[in-house]
Amino acid sequence: MRLYITAAAAVADDGGLTKPNKAPQQAQAARRGCRSVVVTGLLAGLLLFRAALLAVETGASLCPSATGCLGWRAGLGDWLYGGGGDDPTEEFMKQWRRSHREASLLDPVLVEAAPDSLNGLMAEMDTILATYDRLDMEVVVVKIMAMLLKMDRKVKSSRIQAMFNRQLASLGIPKSMHCLALRLAEEFSVNAEARSPVPLPQHAPRLTDASRLHVALVTDNILAAAVAVASAVSSSADPSRLVFHVVTDKKSYVPMHSWFALHPVSPAVVEVKGLHQFDWRDGDAIASVMRTIDEVQKSSLGYHQLYDGAAERELRRLEASKPSTFSPLNYLKIHLPEFFPELRKIILLDDDVVVCKDLAGLWEQDLDGNIMGTVGAHRAAADGGICIESSLGEQLNFSDPALSSLGLDGLHCAWSWGANIIDLDAWRRTNVTETYQLWLQKNRESEFRLWKMASLPPALIAFDGRVQAIEPLWHLPGLGWRIPDPDLMQFSAVLHFSGPRKPWLEIAFPELRQLWLRHLNVSDSFLRGCGIVE
C-alpha cells in the first residue's frame, strides 16, 4: 500500500453545498497549509515514535525483574509497531521502520542532497505539492531519513573535530612557554649571573651527600620543573636537606640552567645537567643509554610507517604527537643508576606534580629489599578494590602469548610514575634496565601489539616483583583527567596532573590550575613579560 496526501481544498457555502475552490490564491494557500500540517504531523509522530522506542529499549532498567514489565513492553510495542488497520500514522510508522533499517543503504548522493533544515524540507515538499498536487509518503519518509542521517553525520563529525581540537590543545606548547625559553636563553648569553654554576661551587659536595634528601626530575619543561621544585621546598620542614637533580636534553639545557641560576631555591640546592654533560666513566653505561635512545628512535619510525590506511595513519600520528610517547627523556628514567652512580637512594618526581607535604616521609619509606616504593601496586581489582589509574590488563595486551606466558595478573592494579622512592643500590644488583630494553624491542618487533607505545608498560614488566606498595597519600594522580574529591586532595602529599589537561595549558581545570600557579612568583619579570602570570 502506498499512502498519498493531496493538496486539494474545498469550501462550503451558506447552503451547505460543497463547491470547488478555483481561486489560484486560495489554492496556493491551501497547499501551504497542507504542507505545514503534513510536515508538522510527520515530525510530531517521528518524535513520539523515537521517544517511545527509547522507552521500550530502556524499559528493562526500570523493571524489578526480567519479566516484570513484559506485558507493558509488549503492549507498547504493539502500539508502536502496529497490529492492523489502515491508519495513516500506522502506515507512516511502517514506512519509517523500513527506511530506518535501510538507512545505511541510502545512496550517499541522496544523503548529501538532503535538506539541511526543517525549512529546507518544507520548501522541497512545497515544490512537490506545486508540481504533483500530492505527496508520496514513501518519498517523504526517505527524505526525512536522509536529512536526519545527514544531520547525524554532521553532529558526529563535529564531536570528532572537537575531540581532535582538545587533543591538539593538550599537545601544544603555549607560546608563553616558548617565549620564556627564548628569553632565558637570551639572558644566558648576555647576563653572567644566568651563566653562574648551578649549584654554586660551595654547595657541590651536597650532590653526593648521603645524608641529604635527593630528588630527581627528568624533563625539558622549564616551567613545570620550577613549580615542582618550588612546591617541594615550600612544603619541606627542613629545605636545607633537599638536593634537586634536574636532568634535561641539550636543547633545553641553557634556558633551564638560566632559570635556576636566576631563581635559586636556597637553602635547598638544584643541579641542572644536560645529557651531553654527563661524565660517563663506565663505557657500558653510555652504551646502555644509547641503546635505549636508539630503540625509541626505531620505535618512532616503525610506529609511523606501520599502516598504509589514511585513517590509521592519522590516528597514529595524533597518538605519536603526545609529548610522552617518543620523548627520549621519558624513557631515560630507566637509567637513574647510570645517571647517579654515587647515590644510593633517590626520589623520582614527574614534572607535572605539585608537592603539598614534606617529602621526608617518602624518603624514609621501608622498601623491604625492593627497588621501588610506589602507590597503587597493592590494589587488586580482583579483590573488589578500585584501581587508582588503571589495571595491568589495561596497560598490557595479555591476549598476546608473549605477555600471557609471563604469569602477570591482568586484574592487578598498575603502579605509575609520578612520585616514587627508589633504592639505586638494589636496582644495580638486578637486570631491570636490560629487561626494560628487551621488552621495548619486543613491542616494536610485534608491530606494537603488546601495548600502545609508552614508557610505563615495559617498566611494569621489568619491575615486576620488585615494587613495594606505599601509602596512597604519597601520590594522587589523574588531575589532568578529573577534579578529585577535596578531602582526598587535602590528604595527599603529591598531586599529579597526569592526563591531557596539564596545569600550564588553557584547557586545565581552572580551580586545579590555581593550585599550580600559586607556586610561581607573580612579580617575576620573565613570567610577566611572557604572559604566564598577570
N, C-alpha and C positions, 0 to 999 in steps of 0.2 A: 504493500500500500504506500502510495506517495501522498503527502499532505501538501495542499496549496492554500495560500491565503491571498485573496484578491483585494483590489483597491476599489471595487465598485461601491457606490454610495447611493442612498435613496433618501427622500424626504417625504413627509406626509402632509397633505393639505388639510384644511379645516374639516373637510367632509370625511376624513379617514381614508381616502383613496391614495394609493401609492403611485407616485409619478417619478419617472427617471429624472435625475438632475443633469441637465445638459449644459449648464453654465461651465465654461472652462475653468474659471477661477475657483468655483466650488469643487470641481473635480480634483483640481490640484491640491486644494486644502484637504480634501478627503484622503488623498494619497499620503500627504504628510502626516495626517492624524493617524492613519492606519499604520504607517511605518513606525511612528513613535510607539504606538500601542504594542505592535508586534515585537519590536526590539526590547522594550521595557518588560514585556511579559516573558520573553525568552530569557533575558538576563536574570530576571527575578526567579524564574524557575531554575535556572542554572545555579544560582547562589543557594537556593533552597536545597537543590539536589546535592551540591558539594558539601553543604553543612550536614545534611542528613547522612551522607555517605561517610563523612568523618566520624559521625556518631556511631554508625554501625561498626566501623573499623576499630574504634577505641572503646566500644561498649564493654568489652571483656574486662577492662581495667576498673570499671565501675561496678561490676557484679561481684557478689560474695563468693561465687563458685563458678566452675566452668559451665554449669547447666542452669544457674540461677536466672539468667536473663535470656535463655534460649528462645522462649516464646516471644518476648519483646523484640529480640533481634529479628526473628523470623517474620513477625508481623510488620516491623518497619521495613524489612527487605521486600516483602510483598507489596507494600505501598510504594516503595521506591521503584522497584523493577517491574511492576505491572502484573496483572492477573487476568487480562482480557478486556474487551471493550475497545471502542474507537475514539476515546477521549483525545483531543489534540495534545494536551500536556503529556499524556502517556506516550503518544506517538513521538513527541519530541524527545522524551527520555530514552526511548528505544533508539532513535537516531543518534542521540548524544552518546549512549553507551557504545554503539557500534563504531562511531567516529573516534571515541576515546581509545578504544582498542587499536584502531588503525592509525592513531596519531603519529606513531613513529614511522608509518609508511607514507605519510604525506609527502608529496613532491616538494623538495626544498625550494623550488622556484615558486610554488604556490604559497609556501610559508613566508618567503621573502617578500612576496607581493601582497601579503595580507595587510589590512589596515593597521595603523599604529595606535588607534584610539577608538573609543566608542563613537565619537563624531565621524571618524572616517568610515566606520562600519555602517552607520546610519546613512551617510552620503551614498555609499555603494548600493544599499538597499533602495534608496530613493531613485537611483538610476535604473535599477532593475524594475521597480514598480512603474516608472515612467515609460519603460520600453515594453514590458510584457503584461502589465496590469495584474500580476500575481507573483507570489514568492514560492519557490520550490523549497520545502522545509529542509530537504537533504542538503541543498546548496547552502542554505543559511547556516546549518549546523557545521558543515565543513569550513565555511568562512570563519565562524566563531572559533572552532578548534584551531585553525591556522593562526588566527590572531592571538589566541591565548598561548599557543606554542611559541610564537614569535616573541611575545612579551616575556614568557618564562625564560626563554633563552637569553633575552636581554638582561633580566634580573640576575640569572646565574653568571653571565659574563661580567656584570657589574660587581658581583660579590667576589668573583675570582680576581678581578682587577684591583679591588680594594684590599684583598689579602696580599696580592703581589706588591701593592704600594706600601702596605705595612711592613712586609718583609724587606723591601728595599730600604725603608726608613730605619729598620733595625740594623742594617748592614753598613749604611753610610757613615762616614766620619764627618761630623759637623764642621762647617768652615771655621767656626770659632776655635776648634781644636787644631786645625791646620794653621790658623793664624798664630796660636800660642807656640806651636813647634817652630814656625819660621822666625818669630820674634826672639825666642830663646836662642835659636841658632845664630841669629844676628848678634845678640848680646854676647854670645860666647866669643865671637870674632873681634868685638870692639871693647869688651869690658874684662879687665884682668881678674876681677873678683869672680866672674862667671867661670873662669878657667882655673880657679884655685882648686887644689886637691880635694877630693871627696872620698873618704873623710880627710880631715887635716892630719898632717904627719904625727902630731902628738896623740891622736886617737887611733892610729893604725894598729897598735897592739891589741885593741879590743876586738879586732876582726877574727882573731883566733882564740880569744879568751874563753875557756870552757865555763867559767863562772857567769858569763853573760847569757842573755836570752836572745838567741839568734833567729831571725825571721827572714825568709826568702820570698822574693817576688820575681817571677819570670814574665816580663811584659815589655811592650813597646808603647804603652798608653801612659803618657806623662801625667795627665790629669788624674786618672784612676789611681796610679801609684801614689800621687801626692795625697789623695784622700785616704787611701788605705794606711799609709804611714802616719798621717796626722791623727786619724781616729784612734790608731793603736797607742800613740804617745799620750793623747788626752785621756785615754781610759786606763792607763797604767798607774799603779800605785807607786812604782819606782821607775820612771822613764830612763834613768841613767843605766839601767841594766839592759836596755833594748839596743840591739845592733841589727840594722836592716841591710840585707844584701839584695840589691836590685840588679838583676841580670837582663840585659836588653840586646838588641841587634845593633849592627854598625850604623844603620840609617838613623836610629833613634837615640844613639848614644849621646851626641852633642847636646841636643835640647834637654835630654834627661839629666845629664851632668849639670848643665847650666841651671836648671830649676833647683836642684838640691844644693848646689853651691850658693845660690842666691837666697834660698829658703831653708836654712838649717833648722833642725828639729831638736836642738840642744835641750836637755842634756843627753838625749839619745844620739846615736851615730848612724849615718847612712853611707853605704858603699855603693857606688854605681860602676858597673863593669860591663863592657860590651863583649860579645862573643869573640871578637878579634883580639881582645886584650888578655885573654887567659894564657897563663904561662904553663903550657902542658908539659910537665916533666916526664910523664909516662906516655910513650908512643902508643900503647894500647888504648889509653883513654881517648886521645884525639881520634884514633881510628874508629872507636866505638861511636863517638859523637858524629863523625862524618857518615858512618853507616846509617844512622837514624835520619840525618838530613837527606841523604841520598834516597832512602826508602820513601820518605814523604814526597820528594820531588817526583819519583817514579809513580807513586800512587796518584798524585795530582794529574800527571799526564795520562795515565791509564783511565782515570775516572772520567775525564773529559772526552775521551775517544771511545768509550765503551759502547754507546748506542748510536745508530745512524738516524733513528727517527727524530724528527724535529721536536716533537713534544717532549720526548725523553731527554733529548739534548738540552732543551731549555730548562727542564726541571732540574737536571743535574747541574747545569750552570748556576741556577739560583741557589741550590744547596751548597755548591762549592764556593759560593761567594761569601758564606758565613766566615767571619774572621777566625773562628776556632777550627775550621775544617782542615785547612792546609797550612796554617801558620807554623813554621818550624819551632818557634818558641813554645807553642802549646805542647809539642811532643818532647821537647828537651827537658821537661820536668823529670823525665826518667833518668837523667844524668846528674842528679844532685850529688851523688857521691864523687863524681869526677869534678864537678864544679867546686866543691868544698872539701878537699882531701884532708884538711887539718881539723875539721869539725866532727864531733861525734853525734850530734843531735841538732835538729833544726825544725822550725815551724814553717810550713809552706802555706802561703796565702794566695788566693787568686786576686787579680787586681780589682775585680768588681765587688769588693766587700767593704763593709763598714764595721769596724771593731767597736763594740759597746762595753766590754768588760775587760778586766786585766787578763792578759794572755799568760800570766804566770801560772794560772791554774791549768791551762792546756799544756804548758811546758812540763809540768810535774806529773802528768798522767803516767800511770804504770802500764807499760805495753806488754808485760808478761812474756818477754822474749820475742815478740812480733816486730815487724818492721815499721808498721804504720798504725797510728790510732786515728780513727775516723768515725763520724756519726753515720748511722744508717745501716751498718753491716750486720747488726744483730736483729733487725726487724724482719721476720719471715712472714710473707703473705700467706703461706700455708697454715700458719698458726692463727690466722684471723686478724693479724696486725695490718696496719696501713703503711705502705712504703712512703717515705718522705718525698722521694722523687720518682724512682722507677724500680722495677724488678730486673733481675738478670735476664729474664725472658724477653723483656722489652728492649734490652740493650744488645743481646746476642741472639742469633738465629739458630736455635737448637734443633731445627729440622735438618740442618746440615750434619752429616755423620762426623765431620771433623770436630764439631763442638759437642755433639751429644755424647761422644765417647769420653769426654773429659770427666763426666760424673758430677758436673755442677748442677745445682738445683735452680731451675728457671724461675721458681716461685719465691726464691730468696731475694730480699731487697738488695739493690746495688748501692754501694757507697759512691761518693763523688768527690771530686776535687773541690776546694773552697777554703777549708781550714783543717789542716792535717798536721799532726805531730809525727816526726819521722826519726827513727833510730838509724843513723847512717852507718854505724858500725855493723849492726845486724844486716843491713842491706848489702854491705860489701862481702858478707860471708855467703851470699846466695847468687843465683844466676837470674835474678828478676829482670835485669836490663836486657840480657840476651834473649830471655823468653818473650819479652815485650817486642823486641825487634823481629823475632821469628814470626810472631802472630801478625805483625804489620805486613810482613812479606806474604804470609799465607792468605790474608784477606785480599791483597792485591791480586795474587795469582788465582784466587777463586772468583775474580771479577766482582768483588765486594759483596758476595753473598753472605759472608759471615756476620757482617754488621755494616751499618751505614758509616761511611768514613768519619772517624772521630778519634780523639786521643784517649778517651776513657775506656772503651770496650777492651782493648788489649791489656790495659792496666788491671781490669777486673780479673782477667785470666792470669796474668803474671804474678799478681799479689795474692792469688787465692791461697787461703790457709795461713797467710802471714799478716792478717789485719786484725787489730784489736778494736772492739767496739767501745766507744766512749760516750759520755752523757750527751743527750740531744741538745743541751743548752749551748754546746760549743759550735754549732753550725745550723743556721736556719736558711736553707736555700729557697729558690723559687720566687724571689721578689721581683724578677723580671717577667713573671707569668701572672701573678695574682697579688692581692693585698692580704697578708696573713692576719690572723686574729691579733688585736692589740696586746692582749695579755701574753701571747706567745712571743711577740716582738720584745716586750719588756723583759721577758725571761731569758732571751737568747743573748749570747756573748758576741757572736759574729753573724751579721746579716749579709746574705749573699744574693746579689742581684742576677742570679742565673736566669736565663731566658732572654727574649728579644728586647724587652723594654729596659735597656740599660739606663742608669741614672743620668748619664751625660747626654742622652738623647731627648728630643722634644716629646717623643711618644711615651716617655716614662710616666708612671703614675705620679701625679703632682705631689700627693702627700708623702710618698716614699722618696721622691726626688729631694724633698726638703731635708730629709734625714742625711742625705749625702752632701748636699750643698752647704750645710752648716759647718762643715769641716774645711771650707775654703774661706780665705780672708777676703771679705767684700771690698776692702780698700786697696787690694793689691793692684798695682798699675798694669801688670801683664793681663790679669784676668779681666779687669775693667776695659782695658784697651781692646781686647778681643771679644767683648760682649758675653763672656761666660758668666759674669755676675753683674748686677746692676746696683 
